Amino acid sequence: TITAKTAYNTPGNTNATVLLANSASSGKVFKINSIVAANVDGTAAADATVAINTAADGSGTGYPVASTIAVPADASLIVVDKSNSFYLEEDKSIVVTSGSASDIAFTVSYEEIS
């Protein structure tokens, strides 16, 4: 079964925040088709970081997909698209960090495969 899904998060702080988690023993793999980081601040750039973490709860080791990239005011950064999609396995997560609280809205589009 393949189910199309979308998740989103605008971190209200500058801490690493789980955008998408694939729990241990879910019996599923997630095909990540796109991740977009949109700066909703109308005047200032903000940094965006996206990482794959080795634990579903956002802990473990983080492996950056995009690291501290400045997103201009009122602009978007396409971090992942169909040309560089990847799979998120069980007990893994995608973690995002915004350089300024509430300035970056992250969206992930993915397929849940079971």
C-alpha positions, 0 to 999 in steps of 0.5 A: 500500500502506498499512501501520499502524505504531507507534514509541516512544522514551524518551530517556535524556537531555535531547537531541533524539532522533529518534522517527521518520524518513522517509529520503530517496528512501524512496518513502513518505509517513507519515500521523501519526495520533497522538503521545503523551507519557507521563510515567513519573516518579511524582513530578515533572512533566517537559517534552515537546517534539515537532518536525518536522525538515527532515532525516531524521537529525534535523538541519536546522530543527525546527518545533515541534508542541508546545514545552516542555509540562509533563506532570504525574507519571504523566500523558499528553499527546496531542500529535497525534490524528486531528483534527490528523494530518499527513504526514511526507514523505521526508527529514523526521523527528519529533524529541522532547525530554524535559526530564528524562532517562528521564521521558517515553515518546513513542509515535507511531502512523502509516500508511506509504503507498507 
